[in-house]
Amino acid sequence: MRHPFEQAVAEHGGLVLRVCRAVLGPVDADDAWSETFLAALRAWPDLPDDADVRAWLVTIAHRKAIDVIRARQRAPVPVPTIPEPAGGQLGDGGPALPDHDLWRALAALPDRQRLCVAYHHVAGLPHPEVARIVGGTAAAARRASADGIATLRRTYLPSLERETHA
Protein backbone atom coordinates (compact mmCIF):
# COMPACT_ATOMS: atom_id res chain seq x y z
CA MET A 1 0.00 0.00 0.00
CA ARG A 2 1.25 3.45 -0.90
CA HIS A 3 1.90 5.96 1.88
CA PRO A 4 -0.03 9.25 2.24
CA PHE A 5 0.71 12.13 -0.11
CA GLU A 6 1.92 14.27 2.80
CA GLN A 7 4.64 11.71 3.48
CA ALA A 8 5.75 11.84 -0.17
CA VAL A 9 6.03 15.63 0.10
CA ALA A 10 8.03 15.32 3.32
CA GLU A 11 10.35 12.67 1.88
CA HIS A 12 10.90 14.14 -1.58
CA GLY A 13 10.08 17.85 -1.25
CA GLY A 14 13.65 18.94 -0.61
CA LEU A 15 14.96 16.85 -3.49
CA VAL A 16 12.36 18.25 -5.90
CA LEU A 17 13.22 21.80 -4.81
CA ARG A 18 16.95 21.17 -5.35
CA VAL A 19 16.21 19.76 -8.82
CA CYS A 20 14.03 22.76 -9.68
CA ARG A 21 16.78 25.10 -8.49
CA ALA A 22 19.43 23.25 -10.50
CA VAL A 23 17.32 23.37 -13.67
CA LEU A 24 15.79 26.85 -13.32
CA GLY A 25 17.89 28.72 -10.79
CA PRO A 26 16.69 29.98 -7.43
CA VAL A 27 14.28 32.62 -8.77
CA ASP A 28 11.77 30.35 -10.55
CA ALA A 29 12.34 27.17 -8.54
CA ASP A 30 9.73 27.80 -5.85
CA ASP A 31 6.92 28.23 -8.37
CA ALA A 32 7.97 25.09 -10.26
CA TRP A 33 8.12 23.17 -6.96
CA SER A 34 4.59 24.29 -6.06
CA GLU A 35 3.25 23.43 -9.50
CA THR A 36 4.95 20.03 -9.30
CA PHE A 37 3.24 19.09 -6.07
CA LEU A 38 -0.14 20.49 -7.16
CA ALA A 39 0.00 18.30 -10.25
CA ALA A 40 1.21 15.35 -8.20
CA LEU A 41 -1.62 15.77 -5.71
CA ARG A 42 -4.17 15.66 -8.54
CA ALA A 43 -2.61 12.50 -10.00
CA TRP A 44 -1.82 10.80 -6.65
CA PRO A 45 -4.99 8.65 -6.49
CA ASP A 46 -4.18 7.05 -9.88
CA LEU A 47 -0.49 6.39 -9.17
CA PRO A 48 0.23 2.66 -9.10
CA ASP A 49 1.31 1.30 -5.71
CA ASP A 50 4.62 0.04 -7.12
CA ALA A 51 5.56 3.36 -8.79
CA ASP A 52 8.95 4.95 -8.12
CA VAL A 53 7.60 8.09 -6.42
CA ARG A 54 10.93 9.94 -6.53
CA ALA A 55 11.35 9.41 -10.29
CA TRP A 56 7.68 10.24 -10.86
CA LEU A 57 8.02 13.54 -8.98
CA VAL A 58 11.25 14.44 -10.82
CA THR A 59 9.46 13.76 -14.11
CA ILE A 60 6.65 16.11 -13.11
CA ALA A 61 9.22 18.71 -11.99
CA HIS A 62 10.95 18.36 -15.37
CA ARG A 63 7.70 19.11 -17.17
CA LYS A 64 6.94 22.08 -14.93
CA ALA A 65 10.47 23.40 -15.49
CA ILE A 66 9.94 23.19 -19.24
CA ASP A 67 6.74 25.19 -18.79
CA VAL A 68 8.70 27.87 -16.92
CA ILE A 69 11.42 27.95 -19.60
CA ARG A 70 8.79 28.33 -22.33
CA ALA A 71 7.11 31.11 -20.36
CA ARG A 72 10.48 32.88 -20.05
CA GLN A 73 10.89 32.78 -23.81
CA ARG A 74 7.55 34.58 -24.19
CA ALA A 75 8.29 37.08 -21.43
CA PRO A 76 8.68 40.81 -22.09
CA VAL A 77 12.11 42.37 -22.47
CA PRO A 78 14.00 41.99 -19.18
CA VAL A 79 15.09 44.91 -17.01
CA PRO A 80 18.75 45.99 -17.18
CA THR A 81 19.59 44.70 -13.72
CA ILE A 82 18.13 41.79 -11.82
CA PRO A 83 17.90 42.03 -8.03
CA GLU A 84 19.81 39.39 -6.12
CA PRO A 85 17.57 36.67 -4.70
CA ALA A 86 17.32 36.54 -0.94
CA GLY A 87 19.37 33.75 0.65
CA GLY A 88 17.92 31.43 3.20
CA GLN A 89 17.22 27.90 4.24
CA LEU A 90 15.51 25.29 2.14
CA GLY A 91 11.99 24.54 3.26
CA ASP A 92 13.00 21.13 4.52
CA GLY A 93 15.72 22.45 6.82
CA GLY A 94 18.41 21.68 4.25
CA PRO A 95 21.54 23.71 3.53
CA ALA A 96 21.52 27.40 2.61
CA LEU A 97 21.45 28.34 -1.06
CA PRO A 98 24.80 27.86 -2.78
CA ASP A 99 26.64 30.88 -4.15
CA HIS A 100 25.51 32.72 -7.25
CA ASP A 101 28.58 31.64 -9.26
CA LEU A 102 27.34 28.04 -9.12
CA TRP A 103 23.91 29.09 -10.40
CA ARG A 104 25.53 31.06 -13.21
CA ALA A 105 27.74 28.09 -14.11
CA LEU A 106 24.73 25.73 -14.13
CA ALA A 107 22.67 28.19 -16.16
CA ALA A 108 25.48 28.49 -18.72
CA LEU A 109 25.41 24.75 -19.46
CA PRO A 110 23.55 23.64 -22.56
CA ASP A 111 19.98 22.65 -21.67
CA ARG A 112 20.49 18.90 -22.05
CA GLN A 113 23.65 18.91 -19.92
CA ARG A 114 21.99 21.02 -17.21
CA LEU A 115 18.98 18.70 -17.09
CA CYS A 116 21.10 15.54 -17.00
CA VAL A 117 23.33 16.96 -14.26
CA ALA A 118 20.28 17.99 -12.22
CA TYR A 119 18.41 14.73 -12.60
CA HIS A 120 21.39 12.42 -12.13
CA HIS A 121 23.65 14.27 -9.69
CA VAL A 122 21.07 16.26 -7.73
CA ALA A 123 18.08 13.90 -7.83
CA GLY A 124 20.20 10.75 -7.88
CA LEU A 125 18.27 9.14 -10.71
CA PRO A 126 20.03 6.45 -12.75
CA HIS A 127 20.95 7.36 -16.31
CA PRO A 128 18.23 5.16 -17.89
CA GLU A 129 15.61 7.07 -15.87
CA VAL A 130 17.22 10.41 -16.83
CA ALA A 131 17.07 9.33 -20.48
CA ARG A 132 13.39 8.47 -20.12
CA ILE A 133 12.70 11.97 -18.77
CA VAL A 134 14.77 14.03 -21.20
CA GLY A 135 14.64 11.68 -24.19
CA GLY A 136 17.40 9.69 -25.82
CA THR A 137 19.46 6.78 -24.58
CA ALA A 138 21.03 6.08 -21.22
CA ALA A 139 24.46 6.40 -22.84
CA ALA A 140 23.57 9.84 -24.20
CA ALA A 141 22.29 10.93 -20.78
CA ARG A 142 25.50 9.63 -19.16
CA ARG A 143 27.60 11.54 -21.72
CA ALA A 144 25.62 14.78 -21.30
CA SER A 145 25.90 14.48 -17.52
CA ALA A 146 29.65 13.82 -17.68
CA ASP A 147 30.17 16.72 -20.10
CA GLY A 148 28.17 19.03 -17.84
CA ILE A 149 30.19 18.05 -14.77
CA ALA A 150 33.43 18.50 -16.72
CA THR A 151 32.34 21.99 -17.76
CA LEU A 152 31.40 22.86 -14.17
CA ARG A 153 34.83 21.67 -13.02
CA ARG A 154 36.50 23.90 -15.61
CA THR A 155 34.34 26.98 -15.04
CA TYR A 156 33.08 26.90 -11.47
CA LEU A 157 35.86 25.23 -9.48
CA PRO A 158 38.63 27.64 -10.60
CA SER A 159 36.53 30.62 -9.44
CA LEU A 160 35.84 28.84 -6.16
CA GLU A 161 39.57 28.14 -5.66
CA ARG A 162 40.40 31.81 -6.37
CA GLU A 163 37.94 32.87 -3.66
CA THR A 164 39.35 30.48 -1.06
CA HIS A 165 42.95 31.50 -1.76
CA ALA A 166 42.23 35.23 -1.82
FITOR-138849 format. One record per residue (C-alpha): z, y, x; chain. Coordinates in steps of 0.001 Angstrom, whole numbers, padded with zeros to 6 digits. Example, Ala and Ser with C-alpha at 12.3 -4.5 7.8 and 13.67 -1.06 7.14 Angstrom:
<atoms>
007800, -004500, 012300, A
007140, -001060, 013670, A
</atoms>
This chain:
<atoms>
000000, 000000, 000000, A
-000901, 003447, 001252, A
001883, 005958, 001900, A
002239, 009246, -000030, A
-000111, 012132, 000710, A
002804, 014273, 001923, A
003481, 011714, 004642, A
-000172, 011841, 005753, A
000104, 015631, 006030, A
003325, 015323, 008028, A
001878, 012665, 010353, A
-001577, 014136, 010900, A
-001251, 017849, 010077, A
-000610, 018938, 013651, A
-003488, 016850, 014959, A
-005900, 018248, 012364, A
-004812, 021796, 013219, A
-005353, 021174, 016946, A
-008816, 019760, 016212, A
-009678, 022760, 014030, A
-008489, 025098, 016785, A
-010504, 023253, 019433, A
-013667, 023374, 017323, A
-013324, 026846, 015789, A
-010793, 028719, 017894, A
-007431, 029982, 016689, A
-008774, 032617, 014276, A
-010548, 030352, 011769, A
-008543, 027175, 012337, A
-005847, 027795, 009728, A
-008367, 028230, 006921, A
-010263, 025091, 007968, A
-006956, 023175, 008117, A
-006059, 024295, 004594, A
-009498, 023430, 003252, A
-009300, 020027, 004950, A
-006069, 019092, 003236, A
-007156, 020494, -000144, A
-010253, 018301, -000002, A
-008199, 015348, 001210, A
-005712, 015770, -001622, A
-008537, 015655, -004173, A
-009998, 012499, -002608, A
-006655, 010800, -001821, A
-006488, 008646, -004990, A
-009879, 007054, -004177, A
-009175, 006393, -000488, A
-009103, 002656, 000235, A
-005713, 001297, 001306, A
-007122, 000037, 004618, A
-008791, 003360, 005564, A
-008118, 004947, 008947, A
-006423, 008088, 007597, A
-006528, 009940, 010929, A
-010287, 009415, 011353, A
-010863, 010236, 007682, A
-008981, 013538, 008024, A
-010821, 014440, 011252, A
-014109, 013759, 009462, A
-013114, 016107, 006646, A
-011989, 018709, 009218, A
-015369, 018360, 010948, A
-017172, 019110, 007700, A
-014926, 022076, 006938, A
-015488, 023402, 010472, A
-019243, 023186, 009937, A
-018790, 025186, 006736, A
-016918, 027868, 008701, A
-019600, 027945, 011421, A
-022328, 028330, 008785, A
-020364, 031114, 007112, A
-020045, 032884, 010481, A
-023807, 032781, 010891, A
-024191, 034576, 007546, A
-021431, 037075, 008287, A
-022093, 040812, 008677, A
-022473, 042371, 012111, A
-019182, 041987, 013999, A
-017006, 044909, 015088, A
-017185, 045992, 018746, A
-013718, 044698, 019593, A
-011815, 041793, 018131, A
-008032, 042027, 017898, A
-006119, 039392, 019813, A
-004701, 036672, 017574, A
-000937, 036538, 017323, A
000652, 033753, 019367, A
003200, 031431, 017916, A
004239, 027900, 017223, A
002144, 025289, 015506, A
003257, 024545, 011987, A
004515, 021130, 012999, A
006820, 022455, 015721, A
004245, 021682, 018411, A
003525, 023706, 021537, A
002611, 027395, 021521, A
-001057, 028345, 021448, A
-002783, 027864, 024802, A
-004148, 030877, 026640, A
-007245, 032720, 025510, A
-009256, 031637, 028582, A
-009121, 028042, 027343, A
-010396, 029089, 023906, A
-013213, 031060, 025529, A
-014111, 028086, 027738, A
-014132, 025734, 024732, A
-016161, 028194, 022669, A
-018722, 028488, 025483, A
-019455, 024751, 025411, A
-022564, 023643, 023548, A
-021674, 022651, 019980, A
-022050, 018897, 020489, A
-019916, 018908, 023649, A
-017211, 021017, 021993, A
-017092, 018705, 018985, A
-017004, 015541, 021098, A
-014257, 016960, 023331, A
-012224, 017994, 020280, A
-012600, 014731, 018406, A
-012132, 012422, 021393, A
-009687, 014273, 023649, A
-007725, 016260, 021070, A
-007832, 013902, 018076, A
-007879, 010754, 020202, A
-010714, 009140, 018266, A
-012749, 006450, 020031, A
-016312, 007355, 020954, A
-017894, 005163, 018231, A
-015873, 007072, 015609, A
-016826, 010408, 017215, A
-020481, 009328, 017074, A
-020120, 008467, 013393, A
-018773, 011965, 012700, A
-021199, 014030, 014773, A
-024192, 011680, 014635, A
-025821, 009693, 017397, A
-024585, 006782, 019457, A
-021220, 006077, 021031, A
-022843, 006397, 024461, A
-024201, 009844, 023573, A
-020781, 010933, 022288, A
-019162, 009626, 025497, A
-021717, 011539, 027598, A
-021299, 014777, 025622, A
-017520, 014484, 025902, A
-017681, 013824, 029648, A
-020104, 016721, 030170, A
-017837, 019034, 028167, A
-014767, 018045, 030188, A
-016720, 018495, 033434, A
-017761, 021991, 032342, A
-014169, 022860, 031404, A
-013018, 021672, 034829, A
-015608, 023901, 036500, A
-015038, 026982, 034343, A
-011466, 026896, 033075, A
-009478, 025231, 035864, A
-010597, 027643, 038630, A
-009436, 030618, 036530, A
-006155, 028835, 035842, A
-005661, 028140, 039565, A
-006369, 031809, 040401, A
-003662, 032874, 037937, A
-001062, 030477, 039349, A
-001764, 031500, 042951, A
-001818, 035233, 042233, A
</atoms>
